[in-house]
Structures are given as C-alpha cells and as structure tokens.
Amino acid sequence: TKPVIAHSLDYFDKQPSISAIIIVLADFFIDKMADLLSTVKTPVHIVGGGATRQDSVRAGLCKLAGLPDAEGIDYVAIHDAARPLIPLGLLDQLIAATNMTSADAVDDSKIIGAVPILPIADSVKTVTPASPPPQELAGRLVTGGIDRSLLGAAQTPQLFRRQAITDLHNEFADNDGFTDDCSLAEAAGFQVIGISGAKQLMKLTDADDFAILTHLANAVMTAPRRVQTTDQDMTTETRLGTGFDVHKFSDEAGPIWIAGIKLDSDRKMLAHSDGDVGLHALCDAIFGALADGDIGAHFPPSDPKWKNADSAKFLKFAVDRVAARGGSIINLDLTIICEAPKIGPHRDAMRQRIAEICGLPIDRVGVKATTSEGLGFTGRGEGIAAQASASIAIPAAPKPTASMSTASISARPSAPETSGTAS
C-alpha cells in the first residue's frame, strides 16, 4: 500500500523544475520517512513541525530561507499532503497566474500569489449556532442561504512570492487563527488570484474520503492518459514538431542509452545527461509542436542538476507540457542514424519504453533506424544522431503556462502541509 504522502512526493519529484523538497513532519514520524525517501532523486530536507498548521508552514519557510540558494528562489508553493492527487500542469498554471494581471485587482502590485478554487455545487445554508460548536449539524435549524456563485473552496498547492509570504508568516507568528496561507495574505492587505481547482484535489479527512480517493487513484493508474479540456466544444488544432539530436562517442568503455533502452557498447556517449539521442530528439519534437523552446532551454547542460540524468524524466516533462496546455499526443516517430549498435533487435523494446513514458498505445510510436552509408561523422562511427517528429492535438486557444525552476515541499502526518519553491 502506498502511503498518502508518497503521492505528493512522487508528483514533485517527477517535476524536472523542482530542485529541492522540504518535508515538515511531527517529530515522531521523521524516522519513518527513510523508506519513502530511498527512491526520491530530488534533494530532500526534513524539519520538525509545530503545534499548529501555521507553525509548521513557518518552520518549512525558515528551513527554506536557510538553503544556500534561497536568495534565488522567487516563489513558494504550500501544499497539503493530505491532497494526494495533484493534476498535471497545476503548478505551471499557478505560477503563470501569479504573474498575470487581473481585471478585478485593485492594485496589481498587491498580487502575491495564486490558489486553486473549486466552485461549490451544493446550496449553502446557515444554521443555528451551538455552544460549543459541534461538527454534527443534524437537528439544528436552517436560518438562511448564501449565494454560492460568490463562494469557492480553496485547495492546495497555494503559490506565493517567497519573500512576501515568509515575511507575513513571521509578522503574524503570534496569530494562529488562519485556516490557510491565502487567508493570511488577505488579512495583510494583499491579493491572491484564483485558478480552476479540481475535484481530484479533495482532502483526506475521514474513511469516506479515503474510499473515494482510493477509487480515483486506481482510475488514474489504470486508465490510458487522456487530456480533456473544460470546454468539450473547444476547437482543437493539429500541430507538428521535429527534433534532431547528436551525441559523440567518448573514449570511455561502457553501455549507452538509446530510446530509453540500455545497450551494450564498447564506448559511452559523451554527454552531460545519459546521452540518449532518441529521447532527446523526441523532446525537441514535442517542444517544437508546442513552440516551447528546446531541450537545452528546459534542461541546460550547464546545470549540474542534470548531470547523468535519466532522459526519461525529460520526455515525461515534455509530455506533461502538452497536458498542461490541454492537449494530447497523437503519434511519435523516431529515426536513429548510426553504424552501430544494431537497432533492429531492440526496436520493439524501444517502442514499448517510449509508449510507457508518454502514456501512449504502442501503435502510436514508431522507431526506425538507418545508416549514413559510411558518410559523415555517423558513417565514421564518431557518434550517433536521431531525428524525430511529433504530432499533437491542442486547443486552438491554449491556456498560458510558465515553468518553475526549483521547488520544495513540506508535510506532517497530523495535518500534512507541503511547501514548494520556484524561481
């Protein structure tokens, strides 16, 4: 059985934009985290929580402020780890919203964050008070109704400008009456922009919630990847992108990676990451279809974070960028150009691996191979090249997105909270 907090850990760990994870826990639970963290690739920092949610968030922010690169971190996302099913692309939408102006804003300079808001479908009623207030409402008189069109349920992660929300938590350290960080910002006179929330972001509070979330988690894991727009009648367009990548052989002996498959070779590839020309070409093809830069822009080779990185993470990021724009991949086609190793015996394994990474049926993935007939650097056996094409379906009016370069999360089991940072 997968612990609830592991879902949030997996989500943030698989985001290439996230560089650090801060987990805020009750002291008694810290020793139990070792097994969960054994497979996490992103650096993790753990700090003990406080008596209240607000104390725990402040502890996470203080830990964040003490990191060596804290001054370069512009944003912090605070997430409740009891909300395990974070939708794809949500963080991108939050940071994009934080940097947008709002027609409803009194002063755009006062906007310091963004929060997912879920519309309330049920009629909202007021009831007679009770002292002390019980959780059970049965037997209490209904005294009126509230216009639900003006109401929404705040969810997490909630994203803020890091320095602003850190200063507010320190300023209001003696006032623990805030139910979330958005309320704290509002009380201080700042403004927060809402984005569309999601039903799958429901919070685990009782056994009924657990049953619903278990069903949703199983559905997500077993269903093929599908991306739906909020408007079923929205016009979509088909886009095509191409990608090309080259890597030179090094003088060091060892295996190589091509299209997600490890192959025997007498020479390794000379590369900052794992040197997978096939997956790199596919990434650029997808980025090209999105008009979203290239692999070097998203994963600069100058960044030590990507040293020896698994290129499957890059391709997953590219696929998630399509999902964040409300689109879906139609098909991928890859051609490997080399004299050796032979690609034919591994073709089906490569197709299968690419399909797994992208959440596609294998019949939407093509892998081919050719030589350059002894011509050029590939013909001389100096390196390997790959070219790829990608076709995607995307809404004609895509939602704006933005990338995050770093992030961290924090949580504690009694009221697990997750805080993330982005620059």
Secondary structure per residue as TSV (DSSP state, phi and psi in degrees):
chain	resnum	aa	ss	phi	psi
A	1	T	-	360.0	133.8
A	2	K	-	-87.6	121.4
A	3	P	-	-58.7	150.1
A	4	V	H	-58.2	-43.3
A	5	I	H	-64.3	-25.1
A	6	A	H	-63.8	-29.7
A	7	H	H	-63.9	-44.8
A	8	S	H	-67.3	-40.1
A	9	L	H	-59.3	-46.8
A	10	D	H	-60.8	-43.1
A	11	Y	H	-59.9	-52.0
A	12	F	H	-69.4	-36.9
A	13	D	H	-64.4	-32.0
A	14	K	T	-85.9	-3.0
A	15	Q	-	-85.1	112.8
A	16	P	T	-59.0	-20.9
A	17	S	T	-77.0	-9.4
A	18	I	-	-95.7	126.7
A	19	S	-	-110.9	-15.2
A	20	A	-	-152.8	147.4
A	21	I	E	-124.8	126.2
A	22	I	E	-111.7	122.9
A	23	I	E	-112.6	123.8
A	24	V	E	-102.9	118.8
A	25	L	E	-129.7	155.2
A	26	A	-	-63.1	140.2
A	27	D	G	-54.2	-38.2
A	28	F	G	-68.2	-16.2
A	29	F	G	-97.9	-10.6
A	30	I	G	-59.6	-44.1
A	31	D	G	-64.5	-21.0
A	32	K	G	-83.8	-2.2
A	33	M	G	-85.7	-12.3
A	34	A	H	-55.7	-46.5
A	35	D	H	-63.9	-39.1
A	36	L	H	-66.6	-31.5
A	37	L	H	-87.5	-7.9
A	38	S	T	-63.0	-27.5
A	39	T	T	-105.2	1.9
A	40	V	-	-81.1	124.4
A	41	K	-	-87.3	-26.5
A	42	T	S	-75.9	138.6
A	43	P	-	-55.1	133.2
A	44	V	E	-118.3	136.0
A	45	H	E	-122.2	130.6
A	46	I	E	-114.8	137.1
A	47	V	E	-139.0	147.0
A	48	G	E	-70.7	145.0
A	49	G	-	-85.1	177.1
A	50	G	-	-108.5	-171.0
A	51	A	S	-72.9	-25.9
A	52	T	S	-126.5	167.8
A	53	R	H	-57.4	-44.4
A	54	Q	H	-62.8	-39.4
A	55	D	H	-62.4	-39.9
A	56	S	H	-67.4	-43.2
A	57	V	H	-62.6	-41.8
A	58	R	H	-63.4	-37.4
A	59	A	H	-62.8	-40.3
A	60	G	H	-65.6	-40.3
A	61	L	H	-66.4	-36.6
A	62	C	H	-66.4	-40.4
A	63	K	H	-62.3	-43.0
A	64	L	H	-61.1	-43.0
A	65	A	H	-63.1	-24.0
A	66	G	T	-87.7	-4.5
A	67	L	S	-70.1	148.7
A	68	P	T	-56.9	-33.5
A	69	D	T	-101.0	19.8
A	70	A	G	-59.7	-36.2
A	71	E	G	-64.8	-22.7
A	72	G	G	-91.4	4.9
A	73	I	-	-99.0	119.3
A	74	D	-	-93.5	-31.6
A	75	Y	E	-126.5	154.4
A	76	V	E	-134.4	130.4
A	77	A	E	-108.2	124.6
A	78	I	E	-106.4	117.4
A	79	H	E	-123.0	140.2
A	80	D	-	-87.0	110.8
A	81	A	T	-68.6	-7.3
A	82	A	T	-79.3	3.4
A	83	R	-	-111.8	85.0
A	84	P	-	-79.5	-18.5
A	85	L	-	-105.5	80.6
A	86	I	-	-82.1	126.2
A	87	P	-	-66.6	150.7
A	88	L	T	-60.0	140.6
A	89	G	T	79.6	-1.6
A	90	L	H	-64.4	-42.6
A	91	L	H	-63.0	-40.0
A	92	D	H	-60.6	-41.8
A	93	Q	H	-66.7	-36.9
A	94	L	H	-65.8	-46.5
A	95	I	H	-70.1	-33.2
A	96	A	H	-64.6	-42.2
A	97	A	H	-64.7	-38.6
A	98	T	H	-61.9	-29.0
A	99	N	T	-96.3	3.0
A	100	M	S	-94.0	155.4
A	101	T	-	-89.0	158.6
A	102	S	-	-125.7	136.6
A	103	A	T	-64.8	-23.4
A	104	D	T	-90.5	-6.1
A	105	A	-	-73.9	135.5
A	106	V	S	-70.7	-39.8
A	107	D	-	-149.9	112.9
A	108	D	G	-58.4	-28.4
A	109	S	G	-67.6	-16.4
A	110	K	G	-84.1	-9.9
A	111	I	E	-77.5	116.5
A	112	I	E	-120.1	3.4
A	113	G	E	-170.7	-179.9
A	114	A	E	-143.6	150.2
A	115	V	E	-143.2	139.9
A	116	P	E	-71.8	131.8
A	117	I	E	-122.2	126.4
A	118	L	E	-102.4	123.4
A	119	P	E	-58.6	147.5
A	120	I	-	-93.3	119.7
A	121	A	-	-85.8	-29.1
A	122	D	S	-83.1	153.7
A	123	S	-	-67.0	139.2
A	124	V	E	-106.1	128.0
A	125	K	E	-121.4	151.2
A	126	T	E	-97.7	149.4
A	127	V	E	-130.7	166.3
A	128	T	-	-63.7	141.1
A	129	P	-	-72.3	161.5
A	130	A	-	-136.1	150.0
A	131	S	S	-130.4	117.0
A	132	P	S	-72.4	156.4
A	133	P	-	-64.8	120.0
A	134	P	-	-87.2	159.2
A	135	Q	S	-71.5	-33.9
A	136	E	-	-75.8	127.7
A	137	L	-	-99.8	-9.9
A	138	A	T	-60.0	137.0
A	139	G	T	90.0	-8.3
A	140	R	-	-94.1	143.8
A	141	L	-	-74.4	140.2
A	142	V	E	-80.2	125.9
A	143	T	E	-109.5	-9.9
A	144	G	E	169.6	-178.3
A	145	G	E	-128.5	162.5
A	146	I	E	-124.4	138.7
A	147	D	-	-63.9	107.2
A	148	R	G	-72.7	-14.1
A	149	S	G	-66.4	-18.4
A	150	L	G	-98.4	3.9
A	151	L	-	-114.4	152.8
A	152	G	E	-157.1	150.5
A	153	A	E	-91.4	121.7
A	154	A	E	-77.4	133.9
A	155	Q	-	-118.2	-176.1
A	156	T	S	-131.9	159.6
A	157	P	-	-74.0	143.7
A	158	Q	E	-106.7	129.3
A	159	L	E	-109.8	134.6
A	160	F	E	-137.2	161.6
A	161	R	E	-67.1	125.1
A	162	R	H	-57.2	-51.1
A	163	Q	H	-64.4	-38.7
A	164	A	H	-63.9	-48.4
A	165	I	H	-72.4	-30.3
A	166	T	H	-65.2	-45.8
A	167	D	H	-60.6	-40.1
A	168	L	H	-66.3	-41.3
A	169	H	H	-63.8	-37.4
A	170	N	H	-70.3	-39.0
A	171	E	H	-66.2	-37.8
A	172	F	T	-103.3	28.8
A	173	A	T	-60.4	-29.3
A	174	D	T	-90.0	0.1
A	175	N	-	-116.7	101.6
A	176	D	-	-102.4	25.5
A	177	G	-	-90.7	6.7
A	178	F	-	-88.1	133.3
A	179	T	S	-83.9	-19.2
A	180	D	S	-157.0	175.4
A	181	D	H	-74.9	-26.7
A	182	C	H	-61.8	-42.0
A	183	S	H	-62.2	-38.2
A	184	L	H	-63.4	-44.7
A	185	A	H	-62.7	-42.1
A	186	E	H	-63.0	-43.2
A	187	A	H	-62.8	-27.8
A	188	A	T	-87.8	1.5
A	189	G	T	92.3	9.5
A	190	F	-	-95.0	168.7
A	191	Q	E	-119.2	149.8
A	192	V	E	-129.8	134.6
A	193	I	E	-91.0	139.0
A	194	G	E	-94.2	143.5
A	195	I	E	-121.3	169.9
A	196	S	E	-65.8	125.9
A	197	G	-	-82.3	-171.2
A	198	A	-	-144.3	140.5
A	199	K	G	-62.0	-31.5
A	200	Q	G	-69.1	-11.1
A	201	L	G	-85.1	15.9
A	202	M	-	-58.0	151.8
A	203	K	-	-94.5	136.4
A	204	L	-	-80.5	110.8
A	205	T	-	-125.4	-23.3
A	206	D	S	-150.4	-177.5
A	207	A	H	-63.8	-35.5
A	208	D	H	-63.5	-42.6
A	209	D	H	-61.2	-40.1
A	210	F	H	-61.6	-41.9
A	211	A	H	-63.8	-42.2
A	212	I	H	-66.4	-45.3
A	213	L	H	-66.4	-36.0
A	214	T	H	-62.0	-43.1
A	215	H	H	-62.6	-44.5
A	216	L	H	-64.3	-42.1
A	217	A	H	-63.2	-42.0
A	218	N	H	-65.0	-38.0
A	219	A	H	-65.4	-40.1
A	220	V	H	-65.2	-39.1
A	221	M	H	-74.1	-31.9
A	222	T	H	-96.9	-21.7
A	223	A	S	-81.5	148.3
A	224	P	-	-65.1	152.3
A	225	R	-	-61.9	122.6
A	226	R	-	-133.0	140.0
A	227	V	-	-118.7	118.9
A	228	Q	-	-111.1	143.1
A	229	T	-	-86.9	161.4
A	230	T	S	-73.4	-20.7
A	231	D	-	-111.0	105.4
A	232	Q	T	-64.1	-19.1
A	233	D	T	-96.7	6.7
A	234	M	-	-63.6	136.0
A	235	T	-	-71.6	133.0
A	236	T	E	-111.2	157.7
A	237	E	E	-129.0	151.3
A	238	T	E	-96.0	130.7
A	239	R	E	-121.5	148.6
A	240	L	E	-119.2	141.9
A	241	G	E	-137.2	151.8
A	242	T	E	-124.6	152.5
A	243	G	E	-140.1	150.5
A	244	F	E	-142.5	137.4
A	245	D	E	-145.6	149.1
A	246	V	E	-136.1	139.4
A	247	H	E	-136.1	139.8
A	248	K	E	-89.1	146.1
A	249	F	E	-71.5	143.2
A	250	S	-	-94.3	179.0
A	251	D	S	-90.1	-1.4
A	252	E	S	-89.6	135.0
A	253	A	-	-75.0	148.9
A	254	G	-	151.7	173.3
A	255	P	-	-74.3	167.1
A	256	I	E	-130.8	162.2
A	257	W	E	-113.0	128.3
A	258	I	E	-134.1	123.3
A	259	A	T	54.2	39.1
A	260	G	T	81.0	3.9
A	261	I	E	-115.2	134.6
A	262	K	E	-84.1	123.7
A	263	L	E	-121.3	145.1
A	264	D	-	-68.0	140.1
A	265	S	-	-156.6	150.3
A	266	D	S	-82.3	-7.5
A	267	R	S	-141.6	140.1
A	268	K	-	-80.0	166.5
A	269	M	E	-84.8	144.9
A	270	L	E	-88.0	108.5
A	271	A	-	-160.0	158.6
A	272	H	S	-78.6	-42.6
A	273	S	S	-90.9	-146.9
A	274	D	-	-81.7	-2.0
A	275	G	-	72.7	27.8
A	276	D	-	-80.8	97.5
A	277	V	H	-63.1	-33.0
A	278	G	H	-65.5	-50.4
A	279	L	H	-68.5	-33.7
A	280	H	H	-64.9	-42.0
A	281	A	H	-64.4	-39.1
A	282	L	H	-64.5	-41.0
A	283	C	H	-57.0	-48.4
A	284	D	H	-65.9	-32.5
A	285	A	H	-64.1	-42.2
A	286	I	H	-68.9	-45.8
A	287	F	H	-59.1	-37.4
A	288	G	H	-64.1	-41.4
A	289	A	H	-63.8	-31.1
A	290	L	H	-86.6	-9.1
A	291	A	T	54.7	48.7
A	292	D	-	-122.7	44.4
A	293	G	-	74.6	-153.2
A	294	D	-	-139.9	178.2
A	295	I	H	-63.0	-33.4
A	296	G	H	-67.8	-28.5
A	297	A	H	-73.9	-38.7
A	298	H	H	-81.3	-32.8
A	299	F	S	-132.8	72.0
A	300	P	-	-60.6	133.3
A	301	P	T	-65.3	-13.4
A	302	S	T	-78.1	-11.9
A	303	D	-	-88.5	117.1
A	304	P	G	-62.5	-16.0
A	305	K	G	-58.8	-31.0
A	306	W	G	-97.2	10.4
A	307	K	T	-62.2	123.0
A	308	N	T	60.3	22.3
A	309	A	-	-66.6	148.1
A	310	D	-	-73.2	119.1
A	311	S	H	-67.3	-15.1
A	312	A	H	-60.4	-32.0
A	313	K	H	-66.9	-35.6
A	314	F	H	-65.6	-45.2
A	315	L	H	-66.5	-39.2
A	316	K	H	-60.9	-39.6
A	317	F	H	-61.7	-44.1
A	318	A	H	-61.5	-42.1
A	319	V	H	-63.4	-41.5
A	320	D	H	-66.8	-28.2
A	321	R	H	-65.8	-35.9
A	322	V	H	-64.4	-46.0
A	323	A	H	-62.0	-38.5
A	324	A	H	-64.0	-24.2
A	325	R	T	-92.3	7.5
A	326	G	T	77.5	19.6
A	327	G	-	-108.7	-176.9
A	328	S	E	-148.7	154.1
A	329	I	E	-86.0	131.4
A	330	I	E	-86.9	-54.2
A	331	N	E	-159.2	160.3
A	332	L	E	-127.6	140.7
A	333	D	E	-135.2	130.6
A	334	L	E	-130.3	135.2
A	335	T	E	-122.1	124.9
A	336	I	E	-98.7	132.5
A	337	I	E	-117.9	109.5
A	338	C	-	-165.9	161.0
A	339	E	S	-87.2	-32.7
A	340	A	S	-157.3	149.3
A	341	P	S	-78.1	169.8
A	342	K	-	-71.3	130.1
A	343	I	-	-89.8	-32.2
A	344	G	G	-48.0	-48.9
A	345	P	G	-64.1	-16.8
A	346	H	G	-112.0	4.6
A	347	R	H	-57.0	-50.2
A	348	D	H	-65.8	-36.9
A	349	A	H	-65.0	-37.7
A	350	M	H	-66.3	-44.1
A	351	R	H	-59.8	-43.8
A	352	Q	H	-64.1	-42.3
A	353	R	H	-66.0	-43.4
A	354	I	H	-62.1	-41.9
A	355	A	H	-61.4	-40.2
A	356	E	H	-64.1	-45.7
A	357	I	H	-62.5	-40.6
A	358	C	H	-91.6	-6.9
A	359	G	T	67.6	38.2
A	360	L	-	-115.3	153.6
A	361	P	-	-64.1	146.5
A	362	I	G	-64.5	-23.5
A	363	D	G	-75.3	2.3
A	364	R	G	-105.1	8.4
A	365	V	E	-123.6	122.8
A	366	G	E	-113.7	138.0
A	367	V	E	-131.7	125.6
A	368	K	E	-128.4	166.5
A	369	A	E	-142.7	149.7
A	370	T	E	-152.4	165.2
A	371	T	-	-109.7	171.4
A	372	S	-	-104.6	24.5
A	373	E	T	54.2	38.9
A	374	G	T	78.8	2.8
A	375	L	-	-96.0	149.8
A	376	G	H	70.0	-172.6
A	377	F	H	-65.9	-33.8
A	378	T	H	-70.7	-38.2
A	379	G	H	-64.4	-32.9
A	380	R	T	-83.2	-0.4
A	381	G	T	73.5	26.9
A	382	E	S	-87.6	-17.3
A	383	G	E	-173.5	-174.6
A	384	I	E	-128.0	141.6
A	385	A	E	-122.4	158.9
A	386	A	E	-148.4	141.7
A	387	Q	E	-128.4	147.7
A	388	A	E	-142.9	157.6
A	389	S	E	-132.2	149.5
A	390	A	E	-137.6	136.3
A	391	S	E	-117.3	134.0
A	392	I	E	-132.4	154.7
A	393	A	E	-107.1	131.9
A	394	I	E	-145.5	144.6
A	395	P	E	-55.3	141.5
A	396	A	S	-63.4	-26.0
A	397	A	S	-120.5	78.1
A	398	P	-	-66.1	150.8
A	399	K	-	-73.2	144.6
A	400	P	-	-68.3	142.8
A	401	T	-	-130.4	162.8
A	402	A	-	-144.1	154.4
A	403	S	-	-97.3	153.4
A	404	M	-	-114.4	140.7
A	405	S	S	-100.0	-26.3
A	406	T	-	-141.8	156.7
A	407	A	-	-161.7	157.4
A	408	S	-	-144.9	157.0
A	409	I	-	-132.4	156.8
A	410	S	-	-140.5	150.8
A	411	A	-	-157.2	156.2
A	412	R	-	-141.7	142.9
A	413	P	S	-64.7	-31.5
A	414	S	S	-71.1	-36.8
A	415	A	S	-149.1	71.0
A	416	P	-	-61.5	125.4
A	417	E	-	-120.8	145.2
A	418	T	E	-124.5	123.3
A	419	S	E	-115.4	135.3
A	420	G	E	-128.7	156.3
A	421	T	E	-124.9	151.7
A	422	A	E	-147.8	145.4
A	423	S	-	-123.9	360.0
